[in-house]
């Protein structure tokens, strides 16, 4: 028990601690593993001499549950968990989810809606005058004015709605440590200089750097969709720069200043993975499974960041678009000394990757500033080093480790990058496909792919043909599982039908369809809310209401429950002649 971070005062006292310096409040179950944000921050602070505890999924209906670890000496850190609480609690159709993979036994109902707001409010009730710092994905992607799909309106920065003292965005280990070290030195909270990766409230511009981006007024962005789109475009482009400026978001009675990020180095990331994690759920769960742990138990992370810039994805807004690589030696050591020694390891590494597996080792070749939305779209940037050499070496060495039978890349690859290296593709097809290879073409219609910021459809076909040819030559039974999104901004009902006909022609039955969910701080969400492409200022078709159910149903015509919706969609398109062939009735 003493090897886990304490979750109550009894556990803390077993470690010889009467009080704690920092208490982390999380919407996730406590799994002591580097893939779980609160555990990672907790172990990082612990390694620097701080006494840290975790309150995992406290009962938000009972304020006393927030007193289980007492009053911290320094501050509280609040996170909804690894996923935004609204995304975690609701489906794309705004229905309550019945499961939660970050909770014991996959049970839903263990975290509140808008967890950061609820947790902060309850902490204020039981411990007045203790600083509260927001962190994690929910805080990070709601740091500016943003559209909230579940309220169907624009909302202020989460820092204001939660009434917290500071918001940390992105991968904020160093910023959290900075705050703790300043307070340990005796610096009063109000006198601590604002750290990187943070958003803070000010009364005036006095003291802020002169070289800054001043956004359109927040109250105007909240009321006017055209201003909202411009507001988004400005902070998005600034964040894409190699050396972004401070960003100031003005409100009627205050200013929110967001400091530029400070990237952790590859060597520092290496060190994180060898902190004394137990790599298991806390014993309080008594062997009740936490499904998210099963996904990461026999996997490892090779890098942070993604330079893809897909319109519907927020990874680069959180982790950044610069790839922060772990060293090969660190990754191999983790495989050899930690994962392979797990008594339940059977020989398969389920994922050796990151946001996109085959971006490992890639980087920009120039130091010049750049504000491209994507390094890959519309064409791969000439300044991008697209060599797969480091990943090929890593994979080759991983396969040779005693006890490893198979290394998979379940975090996915960019096929437009893979096509640049035939040797990499052959290695991938030969050794790293577990019967199925998941790819994300997302759509087949070029007008939709352009809005998404995805590669041309012909590149997917080219990759698919090479995959099929290889399997035929080697007499292998391997398959590609394509992922598609329905109801994305820019996608018309005609486009959805074109995709449905493609799936029908190729005898593809898609088991899971992602009906576009507008999540905070993505380009596609801004499009959904405003009806405008924030960069071109062009108006787009936005599927809403019943059309969303039509588009999703068209991609799964084999399901009897979708028959009526498909019939209604085809009637609107004057294509009822296709009903029988699509639904096989």
Secondary structure, 3 states (H helix, E strand, C coil): CCCCCECCHHHHHHCCCCCCCEEEEECCCCECCCCCHHHHHHHHHHHCCCCEEEEECCCCCCHHHHHCCCCCCCEEEEECCCCCHHHHHECCCCCECCECCCCECCECCCCCCCHHHHHHHHHHHHCCCCEEEECHHHHHCCCCCEEECCCCEEECCHHHHHCCCEEECCCCHHHHHHHHHHHHCCCCHHHCCCCCCEEEEECCCCCCCCCEEECCCHHHHHHCHHHHHHHHHHHHHHHHCCCCCEEEEEECCEEEEECCCCCCCHHHHHHHCCCCCCCCECHHHCCCCEHHHHHHCCEEECEECCCCCCCCCCHHHHHCCCCEECCHHHHHHHHHHHHCCCCCCCCEECEEECCCHHHCCCEECCCCCCCCCCCCCCCCCCCEECCCHHHHHHHHHHHCCCCCCEECECCCCCHHHHCCCHHHHHHHHHHCCCCEEEEEEECCCHHHHHHHCCCCHHHHHHHHHHHHHHHHHHCCCCEEEEEEEECCCCCCHHHHHHHHHHHHHCCCCCCCCEECCCCCCCHHHHHHHHCECCCCCCECCCCCCHHHHHHHHHCCCCCHHHHHHHHHHHHHCCCHHHHHHHHCC
